[in-house]
């Protein structure tokens, strides 16, 4: 069966789970490249969010979701950096207290 001969209607069922949402973006990109677009989209959890974007604009959903995923990754990285920096500065303060002098300015 080729893509052109898929029986209609075509439905996408998108499951839940944080990392599965990113996998769905890759799947949507591949299906878009093949020219497969859904007539019906259903999903749960992150799949429902991705499904809402697909329902809004099936032809450009994969590109939009890729941008959203990149933004989420950037924000997560920035948060991790800030948390690591705060932990480091807290450790320096604790060392300064224990040693009784300033270790780092």
ROLO-346068 format. One record per atom (N, C-alpha, C): atom name; residue in three letters; x, y, z; residue number from 1. Coordinates in steps of 0.05 Angstrom, whole numbers. Example, Ala and Ser with C-alpha at 12.3 -4.5 7.8 and 13.67 -1.06 7.14 Angstrom:
BEGIN
- N / ALA / 264 / -114 / 156 / 1;
- CA / ALA / 246 / -90 / 156 / 1;
- C / ALA / 264 / -66 / 156 / 1;
- N / SER / 257 / -45 / 142 / 2;
- CA / SER / 273 / -21 / 143 / 2;
- C / SER / 258 / 1 / 157 / 2;
END
This chain:
BEGIN
- N / UNK / 17 / -23 / 0 / 1;
- CA / UNK / 0 / 0 / 0 / 1;
- C / UNK / 18 / 25 / 0 / 1;
- N / UNK / 13 / 43 / -18 / 2;
- CA / UNK / 28 / 68 / -19 / 2;
- C / UNK / 13 / 89 / -4 / 2;
- N / UNK / 27 / 111 / 1 / 3;
- CA / UNK / 15 / 133 / 15 / 3;
- C / UNK / -10 / 143 / 1 / 3;
- N / UNK / -8 / 144 / -26 / 4;
- CA / UNK / -31 / 154 / -42 / 4;
- C / UNK / -55 / 137 / -39 / 4;
- N / UNK / -51 / 111 / -33 / 5;
- CA / UNK / -74 / 93 / -32 / 5;
- C / UNK / -85 / 88 / -4 / 5;
- N / UNK / -77 / 105 / 15 / 6;
- CA / UNK / -88 / 102 / 42 / 6;
- C / UNK / -118 / 106 / 42 / 6;
- N / UNK / -132 / 89 / 56 / 7;
- CA / UNK / -161 / 92 / 57 / 7;
- C / UNK / -168 / 117 / 74 / 7;
- N / UNK / -188 / 131 / 67 / 8;
- CA / UNK / -197 / 155 / 81 / 8;
- C / UNK / -219 / 147 / 100 / 8;
- N / UNK / -223 / 159 / 122 / 9;
- CA / UNK / -207 / 181 / 133 / 9;
- C / UNK / -182 / 171 / 146 / 9;
- N / UNK / -162 / 188 / 148 / 10;
- CA / UNK / -137 / 182 / 161 / 10;
- C / UNK / -138 / 196 / 188 / 10;
- N / UNK / -132 / 180 / 209 / 11;
- CA / UNK / -132 / 191 / 236 / 11;
- C / UNK / -105 / 189 / 249 / 11;
- N / UNK / -97 / 209 / 264 / 12;
- CA / UNK / -72 / 208 / 281 / 12;
- C / UNK / -81 / 205 / 310 / 12;
- N / UNK / -70 / 185 / 323 / 13;
- CA / UNK / -75 / 181 / 352 / 13;
- C / UNK / -49 / 187 / 366 / 13;
- N / UNK / -48 / 208 / 382 / 14;
- CA / UNK / -23 / 217 / 395 / 14;
- C / UNK / -25 / 212 / 425 / 14;
- N / UNK / -7 / 196 / 435 / 15;
- CA / UNK / -7 / 188 / 463 / 15;
- C / UNK / 6 / 208 / 481 / 15;
- N / UNK / 5 / 203 / 507 / 16;
- CA / UNK / 17 / 220 / 527 / 16;
- C / UNK / 44 / 211 / 536 / 16;
- N / UNK / 57 / 228 / 551 / 17;
- CA / UNK / 84 / 223 / 561 / 17;
- C / UNK / 103 / 243 / 550 / 17;
- N / UNK / 117 / 258 / 568 / 18;
- CA / UNK / 134 / 280 / 560 / 18;
- C / UNK / 152 / 276 / 536 / 18;
- N / UNK / 169 / 255 / 537 / 19;
- CA / UNK / 188 / 251 / 515 / 19;
- C / UNK / 174 / 241 / 490 / 19;
- N / UNK / 151 / 228 / 493 / 20;
- CA / UNK / 136 / 219 / 470 / 20;
- C / UNK / 127 / 243 / 453 / 20;
- N / UNK / 122 / 266 / 465 / 21;
- CA / UNK / 115 / 290 / 451 / 21;
- C / UNK / 135 / 298 / 431 / 21;
- N / UNK / 161 / 296 / 438 / 22;
- CA / UNK / 183 / 302 / 419 / 22;
- C / UNK / 184 / 282 / 397 / 22;
- N / UNK / 179 / 257 / 403 / 23;
- CA / UNK / 179 / 236 / 382 / 23;
- C / UNK / 157 / 241 / 362 / 23;
- N / UNK / 134 / 250 / 372 / 24;
- CA / UNK / 111 / 256 / 355 / 24;
- C / UNK / 118 / 278 / 335 / 24;
- N / UNK / 135 / 297 / 343 / 25;
- CA / UNK / 143 / 318 / 324 / 25;
- C / UNK / 158 / 306 / 301 / 25;
- N / UNK / 176 / 288 / 306 / 26;
- CA / UNK / 191 / 274 / 284 / 26;
- C / UNK / 173 / 258 / 266 / 26;
- N / UNK / 153 / 245 / 279 / 27;
- CA / UNK / 134 / 229 / 263 / 27;
- C / UNK / 117 / 248 / 245 / 27;
- N / UNK / 109 / 270 / 256 / 28;
- CA / UNK / 93 / 289 / 240 / 28;
- C / UNK / 109 / 301 / 217 / 28;
- N / UNK / 135 / 306 / 222 / 29;
- CA / UNK / 152 / 316 / 201 / 29;
- C / UNK / 154 / 295 / 178 / 29;
- N / UNK / 158 / 270 / 185 / 30;
- CA / UNK / 161 / 249 / 165 / 30;
- C / UNK / 135 / 246 / 149 / 30;
- N / UNK / 112 / 246 / 163 / 31;
- CA / UNK / 87 / 244 / 149 / 31;
- C / UNK / 81 / 268 / 131 / 31;
- N / UNK / 89 / 292 / 140 / 32;
- CA / UNK / 85 / 316 / 124 / 32;
- C / UNK / 101 / 314 / 99 / 32;
- N / UNK / 126 / 304 / 101 / 33;
- CA / UNK / 143 / 301 / 77 / 33;
- C / UNK / 131 / 281 / 57 / 33;
- N / UNK / 116 / 261 / 68 / 34;
- CA / UNK / 104 / 242 / 50 / 34;
- C / UNK / 76 / 251 / 40 / 34;
- N / UNK / 67 / 274 / 50 / 35;
- CA / UNK / 42 / 285 / 42 / 35;
- C / UNK / 18 / 272 / 55 / 35;
- N / UNK / 22 / 261 / 79 / 36;
- CA / UNK / 1 / 248 / 94 / 36;
- C / UNK / -9 / 268 / 115 / 36;
- N / UNK / -35 / 276 / 113 / 37;
- CA / UNK / -47 / 295 / 131 / 37;
- C / UNK / -72 / 282 / 143 / 37;
- N / UNK / -78 / 287 / 168 / 38;
- CA / UNK / -100 / 274 / 181 / 38;
- C / UNK / -127 / 287 / 175 / 38;
- N / UNK / -147 / 270 / 175 / 39;
- CA / UNK / -175 / 280 / 175 / 39;
- C / UNK / -186 / 282 / 203 / 39;
- N / UNK / -173 / 268 / 222 / 40;
- CA / UNK / -181 / 267 / 250 / 40;
- C / UNK / -156 / 265 / 267 / 40;
- N / UNK / -156 / 280 / 289 / 41;
- CA / UNK / -133 / 279 / 308 / 41;
- C / UNK / -144 / 275 / 336 / 41;
- N / UNK / -134 / 255 / 350 / 42;
- CA / UNK / -141 / 252 / 379 / 42;
- C / UNK / -115 / 248 / 394 / 42;
- N / UNK / -116 / 256 / 420 / 43;
- CA / UNK / -92 / 254 / 436 / 43;
- C / UNK / -98 / 256 / 465 / 43;
- N / UNK / -78 / 248 / 481 / 44;
- CA / UNK / -80 / 251 / 510 / 44;
- C / UNK / -55 / 264 / 520 / 44;
- N / UNK / -57 / 280 / 541 / 45;
- CA / UNK / -34 / 294 / 553 / 45;
- C / UNK / -19 / 310 / 532 / 45;
- N / UNK / 7 / 305 / 530 / 46;
- CA / UNK / 23 / 320 / 510 / 46;
- C / UNK / 13 / 315 / 481 / 46;
- N / UNK / 2 / 291 / 477 / 47;
- CA / UNK / -9 / 285 / 451 / 47;
- C / UNK / -33 / 302 / 444 / 47;
- N / UNK / -48 / 310 / 464 / 48;
- CA / UNK / -71 / 328 / 459 / 48;
- C / UNK / -61 / 356 / 452 / 48;
- N / UNK / -39 / 365 / 464 / 49;
- CA / UNK / -28 / 391 / 458 / 49;
- C / UNK / -17 / 391 / 429 / 49;
- N / UNK / -1 / 370 / 422 / 50;
- CA / UNK / 9 / 367 / 395 / 50;
- C / UNK / -14 / 365 / 375 / 50;
- N / UNK / -35 / 350 / 383 / 51;
- CA / UNK / -58 / 346 / 366 / 51;
- C / UNK / -73 / 372 / 360 / 51;
- N / UNK / -74 / 389 / 380 / 52;
- CA / UNK / -87 / 415 / 376 / 52;
- C / UNK / -73 / 432 / 355 / 52;
- N / UNK / -46 / 431 / 356 / 53;
- CA / UNK / -30 / 445 / 336 / 53;
- C / UNK / -34 / 433 / 308 / 53;
- N / UNK / -35 / 406 / 307 / 54;
- CA / UNK / -40 / 392 / 281 / 54;
- C / UNK / -68 / 400 / 271 / 54;
- N / UNK / -88 / 400 / 288 / 55;
- CA / UNK / -115 / 406 / 279 / 55;
- C / UNK / -117 / 435 / 269 / 55;
- N / UNK / -101 / 453 / 281 / 56;
- CA / UNK / -101 / 481 / 274 / 56;
- C / UNK / -91 / 485 / 245 / 56;
- N / UNK / -68 / 471 / 239 / 57;
- CA / UNK / -55 / 474 / 213 / 57;
- C / UNK / -39 / 449 / 207 / 57;
- N / UNK / -51 / 429 / 196 / 58;
- CA / UNK / -38 / 403 / 191 / 58;
- C / UNK / -12 / 405 / 174 / 58;
- N / UNK / -12 / 424 / 155 / 59;
- CA / UNK / 11 / 425 / 136 / 59;
- C / UNK / 36 / 438 / 149 / 59;
- N / UNK / 33 / 455 / 168 / 60;
- CA / UNK / 56 / 467 / 181 / 60;
- C / UNK / 59 / 460 / 210 / 60;
- N / UNK / 44 / 441 / 220 / 61;
- CA / UNK / 45 / 434 / 248 / 61;
- C / UNK / 72 / 424 / 257 / 61;
- N / UNK / 85 / 407 / 241 / 62;
- CA / UNK / 111 / 396 / 249 / 62;
- C / UNK / 132 / 419 / 252 / 62;
- N / UNK / 132 / 438 / 234 / 63;
- CA / UNK / 151 / 460 / 237 / 63;
- C / UNK / 145 / 477 / 262 / 63;
- N / UNK / 120 / 483 / 267 / 64;
- CA / UNK / 113 / 498 / 290 / 64;
- C / UNK / 120 / 483 / 316 / 64;
- N / UNK / 114 / 457 / 317 / 65;
- CA / UNK / 121 / 442 / 340 / 65;
- C / UNK / 151 / 440 / 345 / 65;
- N / UNK / 166 / 439 / 323 / 66;
- CA / UNK / 196 / 438 / 326 / 66;
- C / UNK / 205 / 464 / 339 / 66;
- N / UNK / 194 / 487 / 330 / 67;
- CA / UNK / 202 / 512 / 342 / 67;
- C / UNK / 194 / 513 / 372 / 67;
- N / UNK / 170 / 503 / 378 / 68;
- CA / UNK / 161 / 503 / 406 / 68;
- C / UNK / 179 / 485 / 423 / 68;
- N / UNK / 187 / 462 / 412 / 69;
- CA / UNK / 205 / 443 / 426 / 69;
- C / UNK / 232 / 456 / 430 / 69;
- N / UNK / 242 / 471 / 410 / 70;
- CA / UNK / 268 / 484 / 414 / 70;
- C / UNK / 267 / 505 / 436 / 70;
- N / UNK / 244 / 520 / 437 / 71;
- CA / UNK / 241 / 540 / 457 / 71;
- C / UNK / 239 / 527 / 485 / 71;
- N / UNK / 225 / 504 / 487 / 72;
- CA / UNK / 224 / 490 / 513 / 72;
- C / UNK / 251 / 480 / 522 / 72;
- N / UNK / 267 / 470 / 503 / 73;
- CA / UNK / 293 / 460 / 509 / 73;
- C / UNK / 311 / 483 / 518 / 73;
- N / UNK / 309 / 506 / 505 / 74;
- CA / UNK / 325 / 530 / 513 / 74;
- C / UNK / 318 / 538 / 542 / 74;
- N / UNK / 292 / 540 / 547 / 75;
- CA / UNK / 283 / 548 / 574 / 75;
- C / UNK / 292 / 528 / 595 / 75;
- N / UNK / 291 / 502 / 589 / 76;
- CA / UNK / 299 / 482 / 608 / 76;
- C / UNK / 329 / 484 / 613 / 76;
- N / UNK / 345 / 489 / 592 / 77;
- CA / UNK / 374 / 492 / 595 / 77;
- C / UNK / 381 / 516 / 612 / 77;
- N / UNK / 367 / 538 / 607 / 78;
- CA / UNK / 372 / 562 / 622 / 78;
- C / UNK / 365 / 558 / 652 / 78;
- N / UNK / 343 / 545 / 657 / 79;
- CA / UNK / 335 / 539 / 685 / 79;
- C / UNK / 356 / 521 / 699 / 79;
- N / UNK / 366 / 501 / 685 / 80;
- CA / UNK / 386 / 483 / 696 / 80;
- C / UNK / 412 / 499 / 702 / 80;
- N / UNK / 419 / 517 / 684 / 81;
- CA / UNK / 443 / 533 / 688 / 81;
- C / UNK / 440 / 551 / 713 / 81;
- N / UNK / 417 / 563 / 715 / 82;
- CA / UNK / 412 / 581 / 739 / 82;
- C / UNK / 412 / 565 / 765 / 82;
- N / UNK / 401 / 541 / 764 / 83;
- CA / UNK / 400 / 525 / 788 / 83;
- C / UNK / 429 / 516 / 796 / 83;
- N / UNK / 445 / 508 / 776 / 84;
- CA / UNK / 472 / 500 / 781 / 84;
- C / UNK / 489 / 524 / 792 / 84;
- N / UNK / 485 / 547 / 781 / 85;
- CA / UNK / 499 / 571 / 790 / 85;
- C / UNK / 491 / 578 / 819 / 85;
- N / UNK / 465 / 576 / 825 / 86;
- CA / UNK / 456 / 581 / 852 / 86;
- C / UNK / 467 / 561 / 872 / 86;
- N / UNK / 469 / 536 / 864 / 87;
- CA / UNK / 480 / 515 / 882 / 87;
- C / UNK / 510 / 520 / 886 / 87;
- N / UNK / 524 / 528 / 866 / 88;
- CA / UNK / 553 / 534 / 868 / 88;
- C / UNK / 557 / 558 / 887 / 88;
- N / UNK / 542 / 579 / 883 / 89;
- CA / UNK / 545 / 602 / 901 / 89;
- C / UNK / 538 / 596 / 930 / 89;
- N / UNK / 518 / 579 / 933 / 90;
- CA / UNK / 511 / 571 / 960 / 90;
- C / UNK / 533 / 555 / 973 / 90;
- N / UNK / 546 / 537 / 957 / 91;
- CA / UNK / 568 / 522 / 967 / 91;
- C / UNK / 592 / 540 / 975 / 91;
- N / UNK / 597 / 560 / 959 / 92;
- CA / UNK / 619 / 579 / 965 / 92;
- C / UNK / 613 / 593 / 991 / 92;
- N / UNK / 588 / 601 / 995 / 93;
- CA / UNK / 580 / 615 / 1020 / 93;
- C / UNK / 584 / 596 / 1044 / 93;
- N / UNK / 577 / 571 / 1041 / 94;
- CA / UNK / 581 / 551 / 1063 / 94;
- C / UNK / 610 / 547 / 1069 / 94;
- N / UNK / 627 / 546 / 1048 / 95;
- CA / UNK / 656 / 543 / 1052 / 95;
- C / UNK / 667 / 567 / 1067 / 95;
- N / UNK / 658 / 591 / 1058 / 96;
- CA / UNK / 667 / 615 / 1071 / 96;
- C / UNK / 660 / 615 / 1101 / 96;
- N / UNK / 636 / 606 / 1107 / 97;
- CA / UNK / 627 / 605 / 1135 / 97;
- C / UNK / 644 / 585 / 1151 / 97;
- N / UNK / 649 / 561 / 1140 / 98;
- CA / UNK / 664 / 540 / 1154 / 98;
- C / UNK / 693 / 548 / 1158 / 98;
- N / UNK / 705 / 558 / 1137 / 99;
- CA / UNK / 733 / 565 / 1137 / 99;
- C / UNK / 738 / 591 / 1153 / 99;
- N / UNK / 718 / 608 / 1153 / 100;
- CA / UNK / 721 / 632 / 1168 / 100;
- C / UNK / 734 / 655 / 1153 / 100;
- N / UNK / 738 / 651 / 1127 / 101;
- CA / UNK / 749 / 672 / 1111 / 101;
- C / UNK / 737 / 669 / 1083 / 101;
- N / UNK / 740 / 690 / 1068 / 102;
- CA / UNK / 728 / 690 / 1041 / 102;
- C / UNK / 746 / 674 / 1022 / 102;
- N / UNK / 735 / 653 / 1011 / 103;
- CA / UNK / 750 / 636 / 993 / 103;
- C / UNK / 749 / 647 / 964 / 103;
- N / UNK / 726 / 659 / 957 / 104;
- CA / UNK / 722 / 669 / 930 / 104;
- C / UNK / 707 / 695 / 931 / 104;
- N / UNK / 716 / 714 / 916 / 105;
- CA / UNK / 702 / 740 / 915 / 105;
- C / UNK / 685 / 743 / 892 / 105;
END
